[in-house]
Amino acid sequence: MGILQAVALTAAESEAEDSGIGPGLYGFLVLVFLIVALVVLYRSMRKQIRRVDFDPEGATDSERMRGHQEPPER
């Protein structure tokens, strides 16, 4: 019961110290900016993911690199 009493006491203290000051306009603008940035980053990521060349054969990285190397000159 000690934990519940501590939580209740903390809640009562925070109500007594409430000065009525909130985040205001700047907090709202920061939130809107973060949401817009998240949407832009998400759309950019989707575009990049669509460009990924998926190999249905399941070749490993080393097998793919061997296919892109030029043969040594003799």
mmCIF file of the N, C-alpha and C atoms, coordinates in Angstrom:
data_MODEL
# 
_entry.id   MODEL 
# 
loop_
_atom_site.group_PDB 
_atom_site.id 
_atom_site.type_symbol 
_atom_site.label_atom_id 
_atom_site.label_alt_id 
_atom_site.label_comp_id 
_atom_site.label_asym_id 
_atom_site.label_entity_id 
_atom_site.label_seq_id 
_atom_site.pdbx_PDB_ins_code 
_atom_site.Cartn_x 
_atom_site.Cartn_y 
_atom_site.Cartn_z 
_atom_site.occupancy 
_atom_site.B_iso_or_equiv 
_atom_site.pdbx_formal_charge 
_atom_site.auth_seq_id 
_atom_site.auth_comp_id 
_atom_site.auth_asym_id 
_atom_site.auth_atom_id 
_atom_site.pdbx_PDB_model_num 
ATOM 1   N N  . MET A 1 1  ? 0.817  -1.203  0.000   1.00 0.00 ? 1  MET A N  1 
ATOM 2   C CA . MET A 1 1  ? 0.000  0.000   0.000   1.00 0.00 ? 1  MET A CA 1 
ATOM 3   C C  . MET A 1 1  ? 0.857  1.262   0.000   1.00 0.00 ? 1  MET A C  1 
ATOM 4   N N  . GLY A 1 2  ? 2.121  1.155   0.325   1.00 0.00 ? 2  GLY A N  1 
ATOM 5   C CA . GLY A 1 2  ? 2.997  2.310   0.394   1.00 0.00 ? 2  GLY A CA 1 
ATOM 6   C C  . GLY A 1 2  ? 3.151  3.004   -0.950  1.00 0.00 ? 2  GLY A C  1 
ATOM 7   N N  . ILE A 1 3  ? 3.211  2.224   -2.025  1.00 0.00 ? 3  ILE A N  1 
ATOM 8   C CA . ILE A 1 3  ? 3.382  2.800   -3.357  1.00 0.00 ? 3  ILE A CA 1 
ATOM 9   C C  . ILE A 1 3  ? 2.145  3.578   -3.763  1.00 0.00 ? 3  ILE A C  1 
ATOM 10  N N  . LEU A 1 4  ? 0.968  3.043   -3.505  1.00 0.00 ? 4  LEU A N  1 
ATOM 11  C CA . LEU A 1 4  ? -0.271 3.740   -3.859  1.00 0.00 ? 4  LEU A CA 1 
ATOM 12  C C  . LEU A 1 4  ? -0.411 5.051   -3.089  1.00 0.00 ? 4  LEU A C  1 
ATOM 13  N N  . GLN A 1 5  ? -0.023 5.048   -1.818  1.00 0.00 ? 5  GLN A N  1 
ATOM 14  C CA . GLN A 1 5  ? -0.089 6.271   -1.023  1.00 0.00 ? 5  GLN A CA 1 
ATOM 15  C C  . GLN A 1 5  ? 0.893  7.312   -1.550  1.00 0.00 ? 5  GLN A C  1 
ATOM 16  N N  . ALA A 1 6  ? 2.089  6.873   -1.986  1.00 0.00 ? 6  ALA A N  1 
ATOM 17  C CA . ALA A 1 6  ? 3.083  7.801   -2.520  1.00 0.00 ? 6  ALA A CA 1 
ATOM 18  C C  . ALA A 1 6  ? 2.587  8.427   -3.816  1.00 0.00 ? 6  ALA A C  1 
ATOM 19  N N  . VAL A 1 7  ? 1.943  7.616   -4.675  1.00 0.00 ? 7  VAL A N  1 
ATOM 20  C CA . VAL A 1 7  ? 1.413  8.134   -5.936  1.00 0.00 ? 7  VAL A CA 1 
ATOM 21  C C  . VAL A 1 7  ? 0.295  9.139   -5.668  1.00 0.00 ? 7  VAL A C  1 
ATOM 22  N N  . ALA A 1 8  ? -0.577 8.829   -4.730  1.00 0.00 ? 8  ALA A N  1 
ATOM 23  C CA . ALA A 1 8  ? -1.674 9.736   -4.401  1.00 0.00 ? 8  ALA A CA 1 
ATOM 24  C C  . ALA A 1 8  ? -1.136 11.038  -3.814  1.00 0.00 ? 8  ALA A C  1 
ATOM 25  N N  . LEU A 1 9  ? -0.112 10.956  -2.984  1.00 0.00 ? 9  LEU A N  1 
ATOM 26  C CA . LEU A 1 9  ? 0.477  12.151  -2.382  1.00 0.00 ? 9  LEU A CA 1 
ATOM 27  C C  . LEU A 1 9  ? 1.146  13.012  -3.440  1.00 0.00 ? 9  LEU A C  1 
ATOM 28  N N  . THR A 1 10 ? 1.843  12.380  -4.388  1.00 0.00 ? 10 THR A N  1 
ATOM 29  C CA . THR A 1 10 ? 2.498  13.114  -5.471  1.00 0.00 ? 10 THR A CA 1 
ATOM 30  C C  . THR A 1 10 ? 1.465  13.811  -6.350  1.00 0.00 ? 10 THR A C  1 
ATOM 31  N N  . ALA A 1 11 ? 0.365  13.137  -6.657  1.00 0.00 ? 11 ALA A N  1 
ATOM 32  C CA . ALA A 1 11 ? -0.687 13.742  -7.471  1.00 0.00 ? 11 ALA A CA 1 
ATOM 33  C C  . ALA A 1 11 ? -1.305 14.932  -6.756  1.00 0.00 ? 11 ALA A C  1 
ATOM 34  N N  . ALA A 1 12 ? -1.489 14.834  -5.457  1.00 0.00 ? 12 ALA A N  1 
ATOM 35  C CA . ALA A 1 12 ? -2.064 15.940  -4.695  1.00 0.00 ? 12 ALA A CA 1 
ATOM 36  C C  . ALA A 1 12 ? -1.115 17.127  -4.663  1.00 0.00 ? 12 ALA A C  1 
ATOM 37  N N  . GLU A 1 13 ? 0.184  16.865  -4.549  1.00 0.00 ? 13 GLU A N  1 
ATOM 38  C CA . GLU A 1 13 ? 1.168  17.950  -4.537  1.00 0.00 ? 13 GLU A CA 1 
ATOM 39  C C  . GLU A 1 13 ? 1.240  18.645  -5.886  1.00 0.00 ? 13 GLU A C  1 
ATOM 40  N N  . SER A 1 14 ? 1.161  17.880  -6.980  1.00 0.00 ? 14 SER A N  1 
ATOM 41  C CA . SER A 1 14 ? 1.256  18.495  -8.299  1.00 0.00 ? 14 SER A CA 1 
ATOM 42  C C  . SER A 1 14 ? 0.041  19.374  -8.585  1.00 0.00 ? 14 SER A C  1 
ATOM 43  N N  . GLU A 1 15 ? -1.125 19.020  -8.050  1.00 0.00 ? 15 GLU A N  1 
ATOM 44  C CA . GLU A 1 15 ? -2.302 19.864  -8.233  1.00 0.00 ? 15 GLU A CA 1 
ATOM 45  C C  . GLU A 1 15 ? -2.160 21.160  -7.458  1.00 0.00 ? 15 GLU A C  1 
ATOM 46  N N  . ALA A 1 16 ? -1.532 21.120  -6.297  1.00 0.00 ? 16 ALA A N  1 
ATOM 47  C CA . ALA A 1 16 ? -1.362 22.317  -5.482  1.00 0.00 ? 16 ALA A CA 1 
ATOM 48  C C  . ALA A 1 16 ? -0.353 23.263  -6.108  1.00 0.00 ? 16 ALA A C  1 
ATOM 49  N N  . GLU A 1 17 ? 0.644  22.730  -6.850  1.00 0.00 ? 17 GLU A N  1 
ATOM 50  C CA . GLU A 1 17 ? 1.686  23.557  -7.443  1.00 0.00 ? 17 GLU A CA 1 
ATOM 51  C C  . GLU A 1 17 ? 1.354  23.999  -8.858  1.00 0.00 ? 17 GLU A C  1 
ATOM 52  N N  . ASP A 1 18 ? 0.186  23.667  -9.397  1.00 0.00 ? 18 ASP A N  1 
ATOM 53  C CA . ASP A 1 18 ? -0.180 24.008  -10.765 1.00 0.00 ? 18 ASP A CA 1 
ATOM 54  C C  . ASP A 1 18 ? -0.329 25.515  -10.884 1.00 0.00 ? 18 ASP A C  1 
ATOM 55  N N  . SER A 1 19 ? 0.510  26.121  -11.737 1.00 0.00 ? 19 SER A N  1 
ATOM 56  C CA . SER A 1 19 ? 0.487  27.575  -11.885 1.00 0.00 ? 19 SER A CA 1 
ATOM 57  C C  . SER A 1 19 ? -0.346 28.029  -13.074 1.00 0.00 ? 19 SER A C  1 
ATOM 58  N N  . GLY A 1 20 ? -0.850 27.089  -13.875 1.00 0.00 ? 20 GLY A N  1 
ATOM 59  C CA . GLY A 1 20 ? -1.678 27.457  -15.017 1.00 0.00 ? 20 GLY A CA 1 
ATOM 60  C C  . GLY A 1 20 ? -0.882 27.790  -16.260 1.00 0.00 ? 20 GLY A C  1 
ATOM 61  N N  . ILE A 1 21 ? 0.420  27.610  -16.226 1.00 0.00 ? 21 ILE A N  1 
ATOM 62  C CA . ILE A 1 21 ? 1.259  27.893  -17.382 1.00 0.00 ? 21 ILE A CA 1 
ATOM 63  C C  . ILE A 1 21 ? 1.416  26.608  -18.183 1.00 0.00 ? 21 ILE A C  1 
ATOM 64  N N  . GLY A 1 22 ? 1.077  26.678  -19.462 1.00 0.00 ? 22 GLY A N  1 
ATOM 65  C CA . GLY A 1 22 ? 1.168  25.507  -20.321 1.00 0.00 ? 22 GLY A CA 1 
ATOM 66  C C  . GLY A 1 22 ? 2.185  25.713  -21.422 1.00 0.00 ? 22 GLY A C  1 
ATOM 67  N N  . PRO A 1 23 ? 2.262  24.798  -22.348 1.00 0.00 ? 23 PRO A N  1 
ATOM 68  C CA . PRO A 1 23 ? 3.244  24.911  -23.418 1.00 0.00 ? 23 PRO A CA 1 
ATOM 69  C C  . PRO A 1 23 ? 2.955  26.064  -24.385 1.00 0.00 ? 23 PRO A C  1 
ATOM 70  N N  . GLY A 1 24 ? 1.720  26.421  -24.544 1.00 0.00 ? 24 GLY A N  1 
ATOM 71  C CA . GLY A 1 24 ? 1.361  27.580  -25.357 1.00 0.00 ? 24 GLY A CA 1 
ATOM 72  C C  . GLY A 1 24 ? 1.586  27.394  -26.836 1.00 0.00 ? 24 GLY A C  1 
ATOM 73  N N  . LEU A 1 25 ? 1.741  28.519  -27.515 1.00 0.00 ? 25 LEU A N  1 
ATOM 74  C CA . LEU A 1 25 ? 1.871  28.538  -28.966 1.00 0.00 ? 25 LEU A CA 1 
ATOM 75  C C  . LEU A 1 25 ? 3.155  27.861  -29.428 1.00 0.00 ? 25 LEU A C  1 
ATOM 76  N N  . TYR A 1 26 ? 4.263  28.117  -28.733 1.00 0.00 ? 26 TYR A N  1 
ATOM 77  C CA . TYR A 1 26 ? 5.537  27.532  -29.151 1.00 0.00 ? 26 TYR A CA 1 
ATOM 78  C C  . TYR A 1 26 ? 5.506  26.006  -29.052 1.00 0.00 ? 26 TYR A C  1 
ATOM 79  N N  . GLY A 1 27 ? 4.900  25.480  -28.041 1.00 0.00 ? 27 GLY A N  1 
ATOM 80  C CA . GLY A 1 27 ? 4.767  24.029  -27.923 1.00 0.00 ? 27 GLY A CA 1 
ATOM 81  C C  . GLY A 1 27 ? 3.940  23.456  -29.051 1.00 0.00 ? 27 GLY A C  1 
ATOM 82  N N  . PHE A 1 28 ? 2.866  24.145  -29.411 1.00 0.00 ? 28 PHE A N  1 
ATOM 83  C CA . PHE A 1 28 ? 2.022  23.699  -30.511 1.00 0.00 ? 28 PHE A CA 1 
ATOM 84  C C  . PHE A 1 28 ? 2.787  23.748  -31.831 1.00 0.00 ? 28 PHE A C  1 
ATOM 85  N N  . LEU A 1 29 ? 3.547  24.817  -32.066 1.00 0.00 ? 29 LEU A N  1 
ATOM 86  C CA . LEU A 1 29 ? 4.312  24.939  -33.307 1.00 0.00 ? 29 LEU A CA 1 
ATOM 87  C C  . LEU A 1 29 ? 5.397  23.869  -33.407 1.00 0.00 ? 29 LEU A C  1 
ATOM 88  N N  . VAL A 1 30 ? 6.036  23.557  -32.299 1.00 0.00 ? 30 VAL A N  1 
ATOM 89  C CA . VAL A 1 30 ? 7.045  22.504  -32.303 1.00 0.00 ? 30 VAL A CA 1 
ATOM 90  C C  . VAL A 1 30 ? 6.395  21.164  -32.628 1.00 0.00 ? 30 VAL A C  1 
ATOM 91  N N  . LEU A 1 31 ? 5.252  20.894  -32.059 1.00 0.00 ? 31 LEU A N  1 
ATOM 92  C CA . LEU A 1 31 ? 4.537  19.648  -32.339 1.00 0.00 ? 31 LEU A CA 1 
ATOM 93  C C  . LEU A 1 31 ? 4.156  19.559  -33.812 1.00 0.00 ? 31 LEU A C  1 
ATOM 94  N N  . VAL A 1 32 ? 3.639  20.637  -34.378 1.00 0.00 ? 32 VAL A N  1 
ATOM 95  C CA . VAL A 1 32 ? 3.259  20.647  -35.796 1.00 0.00 ? 32 VAL A CA 1 
ATOM 96  C C  . VAL A 1 32 ? 4.488  20.444  -36.672 1.00 0.00 ? 32 VAL A C  1 
ATOM 97  N N  . PHE A 1 33 ? 5.610  21.108  -36.329 1.00 0.00 ? 33 PHE A N  1 
ATOM 98  C CA . PHE A 1 33 ? 6.846  20.953  -37.092 1.00 0.00 ? 33 PHE A CA 1 
ATOM 99  C C  . PHE A 1 33 ? 7.327  19.503  -37.063 1.00 0.00 ? 33 PHE A C  1 
ATOM 100 N N  . LEU A 1 34 ? 7.280  18.860  -35.897 1.00 0.00 ? 34 LEU A N  1 
ATOM 101 C CA . LEU A 1 34 ? 7.709  17.469  -35.793 1.00 0.00 ? 34 LEU A CA 1 
ATOM 102 C C  . LEU A 1 34 ? 6.823  16.538  -36.608 1.00 0.00 ? 34 LEU A C  1 
ATOM 103 N N  . ILE A 1 35 ? 5.530  16.795  -36.618 1.00 0.00 ? 35 ILE A N  1 
ATOM 104 C CA . ILE A 1 35 ? 4.612  15.964  -37.401 1.00 0.00 ? 35 ILE A CA 1 
ATOM 105 C C  . ILE A 1 35 ? 4.880  16.137  -38.895 1.00 0.00 ? 35 ILE A C  1 
ATOM 106 N N  . VAL A 1 36 ? 5.085  17.368  -39.342 1.00 0.00 ? 36 VAL A N  1 
ATOM 107 C CA . VAL A 1 36 ? 5.375  17.614  -40.760 1.00 0.00 ? 36 VAL A CA 1 
ATOM 108 C C  . VAL A 1 36 ? 6.696  16.957  -41.150 1.00 0.00 ? 36 VAL A C  1 
ATOM 109 N N  . ALA A 1 37 ? 7.723  17.075  -40.301 1.00 0.00 ? 37 ALA A N  1 
ATOM 110 C CA . ALA A 1 37 ? 9.016  16.451  -40.592 1.00 0.00 ? 37 ALA A CA 1 
ATOM 111 C C  . ALA A 1 37 ? 8.875  14.931  -40.670 1.00 0.00 ? 37 ALA A C  1 
ATOM 112 N N  . LEU A 1 38 ? 8.075  14.354  -39.788 1.00 0.00 ? 38 LEU A N  1 
ATOM 113 C CA . LEU A 1 38 ? 7.862  12.914  -39.799 1.00 0.00 ? 38 LEU A CA 1 
ATOM 114 C C  . LEU A 1 38 ? 7.185  12.472  -41.088 1.00 0.00 ? 38 LEU A C  1 
ATOM 115 N N  . VAL A 1 39 ? 6.200  13.211  -41.558 1.00 0.00 ? 39 VAL A N  1 
ATOM 116 C CA . VAL A 1 39 ? 5.494  12.861  -42.793 1.00 0.00 ? 39 VAL A CA 1 
ATOM 117 C C  . VAL A 1 39 ? 6.441  12.965  -43.989 1.00 0.00 ? 39 VAL A C  1 
ATOM 118 N N  . VAL A 1 40 ? 7.259  14.026  -44.030 1.00 0.00 ? 40 VAL A N  1 
ATOM 119 C CA . VAL A 1 40 ? 8.207  14.191  -45.142 1.00 0.00 ? 40 VAL A CA 1 
ATOM 120 C C  . VAL A 1 40 ? 9.225  13.053  -45.146 1.00 0.00 ? 40 VAL A C  1 
ATOM 121 N N  . LEU A 1 41 ? 9.764  12.706  -43.990 1.00 0.00 ? 41 LEU A N  1 
ATOM 122 C CA . LEU A 1 41 ? 10.733 11.618  -43.910 1.00 0.00 ? 41 LEU A CA 1 
ATOM 123 C C  . LEU A 1 41 ? 10.108 10.280  -44.289 1.00 0.00 ? 41 LEU A C  1 
ATOM 124 N N  . TYR A 1 42 ? 8.872  10.058  -43.881 1.00 0.00 ? 42 TYR A N  1 
ATOM 125 C CA . TYR A 1 42 ? 8.184  8.808   -44.216 1.00 0.00 ? 42 TYR A CA 1 
ATOM 126 C C  . TYR A 1 42 ? 7.989  8.680   -45.725 1.00 0.00 ? 42 TYR A C  1 
ATOM 127 N N  . ARG A 1 43 ? 7.563  9.757   -46.361 1.00 0.00 ? 43 ARG A N  1 
ATOM 128 C CA . ARG A 1 43 ? 7.340  9.723   -47.811 1.00 0.00 ? 43 ARG A CA 1 
ATOM 129 C C  . ARG A 1 43 ? 8.650  9.505   -48.558 1.00 0.00 ? 43 ARG A C  1 
ATOM 130 N N  . SER A 1 44 ? 9.720  10.139  -48.094 1.00 0.00 ? 44 SER A N  1 
ATOM 131 C CA . SER A 1 44 ? 11.024 9.960   -48.715 1.00 0.00 ? 44 SER A CA 1 
ATOM 132 C C  . SER A 1 44 ? 11.497 8.517   -48.562 1.00 0.00 ? 44 SER A C  1 
ATOM 133 N N  . MET A 1 45 ? 11.299 7.944   -47.390 1.00 0.00 ? 45 MET A N  1 
ATOM 134 C CA . MET A 1 45 ? 11.708 6.563   -47.156 1.00 0.00 ? 45 MET A CA 1 
ATOM 135 C C  . MET A 1 45 ? 10.921 5.614   -48.059 1.00 0.00 ? 45 MET A C  1 
ATOM 136 N N  . ARG A 1 46 ? 9.628  5.850   -48.207 1.00 0.00 ? 46 ARG A N  1 
ATOM 137 C CA . ARG A 1 46 ? 8.823  4.995   -49.084 1.00 0.00 ? 46 ARG A CA 1 
ATOM 138 C C  . ARG A 1 46 ? 9.352  5.031   -50.504 1.00 0.00 ? 46 ARG A C  1 
ATOM 139 N N  . LYS A 1 47 ? 9.728  6.235   -50.985 1.00 0.00 ? 47 LYS A N  1 
ATOM 140 C CA . LYS A 1 47 ? 10.246 6.372   -52.334 1.00 0.00 ? 47 LYS A CA 1 
ATOM 141 C C  . LYS A 1 47 ? 11.562 5.602   -52.490 1.00 0.00 ? 47 LYS A C  1 
ATOM 142 N N  . GLN A 1 48 ? 12.436 5.685   -51.499 1.00 0.00 ? 48 GLN A N  1 
ATOM 143 C CA . GLN A 1 48 ? 13.712 4.983   -51.562 1.00 0.00 ? 48 GLN A CA 1 
ATOM 144 C C  . GLN A 1 48 ? 13.516 3.463   -51.503 1.00 0.00 ? 48 GLN A C  1 
ATOM 145 N N  . ILE A 1 49 ? 12.594 3.005   -50.675 1.00 0.00 ? 49 ILE A N  1 
ATOM 146 C CA . ILE A 1 49 ? 12.348 1.570   -50.555 1.00 0.00 ? 49 ILE A CA 1 
ATOM 147 C C  . ILE A 1 49 ? 11.816 1.003   -51.871 1.00 0.00 ? 49 ILE A C  1 
ATOM 148 N N  . ARG A 1 50 ? 11.003 1.775   -52.590 1.00 0.00 ? 50 ARG A N  1 
ATOM 149 C CA . ARG A 1 50 ? 10.480 1.305   -53.876 1.00 0.00 ? 50 ARG A CA 1 
ATOM 150 C C  . ARG A 1 50 ? 11.597 1.125   -54.897 1.00 0.00 ? 50 ARG A C  1 
ATOM 151 N N  . ARG A 1 51 ? 12.695 1.877   -54.759 1.00 0.00 ? 51 ARG A N  1 
ATOM 152 C CA . ARG A 1 51 ? 13.801 1.796   -55.705 1.00 0.00 ? 51 ARG A CA 1 
ATOM 153 C C  . ARG A 1 51 ? 14.724 0.607   -55.444 1.00 0.00 ? 51 ARG A C  1 
ATOM 154 N N  . VAL A 1 52 ? 14.584 -0.058  -54.325 1.00 0.00 ? 52 VAL A N  1 
ATOM 155 C CA . VAL A 1 52 ? 15.462 -1.180  -53.991 1.00 0.00 ? 52 VAL A CA 1 
ATOM 156 C C  . VAL A 1 52 ? 15.207 -2.320  -54.961 1.00 0.00 ? 52 VAL A C  1 
ATOM 157 N N  . ASP A 1 53 ? 16.298 -2.847  -55.521 1.00 0.00 ? 53 ASP A N  1 
ATOM 158 C CA . ASP A 1 53 ? 16.199 -3.957  -56.466 1.00 0.00 ? 53 ASP A CA 1 
ATOM 159 C C  . ASP A 1 53 ? 16.189 -5.254  -55.676 1.00 0.00 ? 53 ASP A C  1 
ATOM 160 N N  . PHE A 1 54 ? 15.034 -5.885  -55.603 1.00 0.00 ? 54 PHE A N  1 
ATOM 161 C CA . PHE A 1 54 ? 14.878 -7.126  -54.862 1.00 0.00 ? 54 PHE A CA 1 
ATOM 162 C C  . PHE A 1 54 ? 15.301 -8.297  -55.738 1.00 0.00 ? 54 PHE A C  1 
ATOM 163 N N  . ASP A 1 55 ? 16.161 -9.163  -55.205 1.00 0.00 ? 55 ASP A N  1 
ATOM 164 C CA . ASP A 1 55 ? 16.648 -10.324 -55.943 1.00 0.00 ? 55 ASP A CA 1 
ATOM 165 C C  . ASP A 1 55 ? 15.816 -11.540 -55.550 1.00 0.00 ? 55 ASP A C  1 
ATOM 166 N N  . PRO A 1 56 ? 14.901 -11.987 -56.415 1.00 0.00 ? 56 PRO A N  1 
ATOM 167 C CA . PRO A 1 56 ? 14.042 -13.122 -56.050 1.00 0.00 ? 56 PRO A CA 1 
ATOM 168 C C  . PRO A 1 56 ? 14.805 -14.433 -55.927 1.00 0.00 ? 56 PRO A C  1 
ATOM 169 N N  . GLU A 1 57 ? 16.010 -14.523 -56.523 1.00 0.00 ? 57 GLU A N  1 
ATOM 170 C CA . GLU A 1 57 ? 16.789 -15.752 -56.438 1.00 0.00 ? 57 GLU A CA 1 
ATOM 171 C C  . GLU A 1 57 ? 17.459 -15.909 -55.081 1.00 0.00 ? 57 GLU A C  1 
ATOM 172 N N  . GLY A 1 58 ? 17.563 -14.845 -54.345 1.00 0.00 ? 58 GLY A N  1 
ATOM 173 C CA . GLY A 1 58 ? 18.158 -14.906 -53.017 1.00 0.00 ? 58 GLY A CA 1 
ATOM 174 C C  . GLY A 1 58 ? 19.667 -15.003 -53.037 1.00 0.00 ? 58 GLY A C  1 
ATOM 175 N N  . ALA A 1 59 ? 20.312 -14.379 -54.000 1.00 0.00 ? 59 ALA A N  1 
ATOM 176 C CA . ALA A 1 59 ? 21.764 -14.407 -54.086 1.00 0.00 ? 59 ALA A CA 1 
ATOM 177 C C  . ALA A 1 59 ? 22.370 -13.632 -52.920 1.00 0.00 ? 59 ALA A C  1 
ATOM 178 N N  . THR A 1 60 ? 23.513 -14.095 -52.453 1.00 0.00 ? 60 THR A N  1 
ATOM 179 C CA . THR A 1 60 ? 24.188 -13.421 -51.352 1.00 0.00 ? 60 THR A CA 1 
ATOM 180 C C  . THR A 1 60 ? 24.921 -12.193 -51.879 1.00 0.00 ? 60 THR A C  1 
ATOM 181 N N  . ASP A 1 61 ? 25.418 -11.371 -50.977 1.00 0.00 ? 61 ASP A N  1 
ATOM 182 C CA . ASP A 1 61 ? 26.145 -10.163 -51.370 1.00 0.00 ? 61 ASP A CA 1 
ATOM 183 C C  . ASP A 1 61 ? 27.405 -10.511 -52.167 1.00 0.00 ? 61 ASP A C  1 
ATOM 184 N N  . SER A 1 62 ? 28.131 -11.526 -51.736 1.00 0.00 ? 62 SER A N  1 
ATOM 185 C CA . SER A 1 62 ? 29.372 -11.885 -52.444 1.00 0.00 ? 62 SER A CA 1 
ATOM 186 C C  . SER A 1 62 ? 29.064 -12.388 -53.854 1.00 0.00 ? 62 SER A C  1 
ATOM 187 N N  . GLU A 1 63 ? 27.972 -13.122 -54.021 1.00 0.00 ? 63 GLU A N  1 
ATOM 188 C CA . GLU A 1 63 ? 27.604 -13.593 -55.362 1.00 0.00 ? 63 GLU A CA 1 
ATOM 189 C C  . GLU A 1 63 ? 27.226 -12.422 -56.267 1.00 0.00 ? 63 GLU A C  1 
ATOM 190 N N  . ARG A 1 64 ? 26.539 -11.460 -55.735 1.00 0.00 ? 64 ARG A N  1 
ATOM 191 C CA . ARG A 1 64 ? 26.172 -10.277 -56.532 1.00 0.00 ? 64 ARG A CA 1 
ATOM 192 C C  . ARG A 1 64 ? 27.401 -9.466  -56.891 1.00 0.00 ? 64 ARG A C  1 
ATOM 193 N N  . MET A 1 65 ? 28.367 -9.340  -55.971 1.00 0.00 ? 65 MET A N  1 
ATOM 194 C CA . MET A 1 65 ? 29.568 -8.562  -56.243 1.00 0.00 ? 65 MET A CA 1 
ATOM 195 C C  . MET A 1 65 ? 30.418 -9.235  -57.314 1.00 0.00 ? 65 MET A C  1 
ATOM 196 N N  . ARG A 1 66 ? 30.463 -10.567 -57.333 1.00 0.00 ? 66 ARG A N  1 
ATOM 197 C CA . ARG A 1 66 ? 31.225 -11.267 -58.369 1.00 0.00 ? 66 ARG A CA 1 
ATOM 198 C C  . ARG A 1 66 ? 30.650 -10.976 -59.747 1.00 0.00 ? 66 ARG A C  1 
ATOM 199 N N  . GLY A 1 67 ? 29.361 -10.772 -59.848 1.00 0.00 ? 67 GLY A N  1 
ATOM 200 C CA . GLY A 1 67 ? 28.735 -10.480 -61.122 1.00 0.00 ? 67 GLY A CA 1 
ATOM 201 C C  . GLY A 1 67 ? 29.030 -9.077  -61.618 1.00 0.00 ? 67 GLY A C  1 
ATOM 202 N N  . HIS A 1 68 ? 29.425 -8.158  -60.721 1.00 0.00 ? 68 HIS A N  1 
ATOM 203 C CA . HIS A 1 68 ? 29.698 -6.773  -61.108 1.00 0.00 ? 68 HIS A CA 1 
ATOM 204 C C  . HIS A 1 68 ? 31.170 -6.488  -61.298 1.00 0.00 ? 68 HIS A C  1 
ATOM 205 N N  . GLN A 1 69 ? 32.048 -7.422  -60.954 1.00 0.00 ? 69 GLN A N  1 
ATOM 206 C CA . GLN A 1 69 ? 33.483 -7.200  -61.109 1.00 0.00 ? 69 GLN A CA 1 
ATOM 207 C C  . GLN A 1 69 ? 33.903 -7.451  -62.546 1.00 0.00 ? 69 GLN A C  1 
ATOM 208 N N  . GLU A 1 70 ? 34.895 -6.671  -62.977 1.00 0.00 ? 70 GLU A N  1 
ATOM 209 C CA . GLU A 1 70 ? 35.429 -6.867  -64.323 1.00 0.00 ? 70 GLU A CA 1 
ATOM 210 C C  . GLU A 1 70 ? 36.484 -7.965  -64.267 1.00 0.00 ? 70 GLU A C  1 
ATOM 211 N N  . PRO A 1 71 ? 36.599 -8.742  -65.298 1.00 0.00 ? 71 PRO A N  1 
ATOM 212 C CA . PRO A 1 71 ? 37.631 -9.799  -65.307 1.00 0.00 ? 71 PRO A CA 1 
ATOM 213 C C  . PRO A 1 71 ? 39.018 -9.161  -65.335 1.00 0.00 ? 71 PRO A C  1 
ATOM 214 N N  . PRO A 1 72 ? 39.985 -9.776  -64.688 1.00 0.00 ? 72 PRO A N  1 
ATOM 215 C CA . PRO A 1 72 ? 41.347 -9.217  -64.675 1.00 0.00 ? 72 PRO A CA 1 
ATOM 216 C C  . PRO A 1 72 ? 41.950 -9.230  -66.095 1.00 0.00 ? 72 PRO A C  1 
ATOM 217 N N  . GLU A 1 73 ? 42.758 -8.227  -66.376 1.00 0.00 ? 73 GLU A N  1 
ATOM 218 C CA . GLU A 1 73 ? 43.397 -8.116  -67.690 1.00 0.00 ? 73 GLU A CA 1 
ATOM 219 C C  . GLU A 1 73 ? 44.595 -9.050  -67.758 1.00 0.00 ? 73 GLU A C  1 
ATOM 220 N N  . ARG A 1 74 ? 44.841 -9.660  -68.920 1.00 0.00 ? 74 ARG A N  1 
ATOM 221 C CA . ARG A 1 74 ? 45.975 -10.570 -69.090 1.00 0.00 ? 74 ARG A CA 1 
ATOM 222 C C  . ARG A 1 74 ? 46.939 -10.034 -70.087 1.00 0.00 ? 74 ARG A C  1 
# 
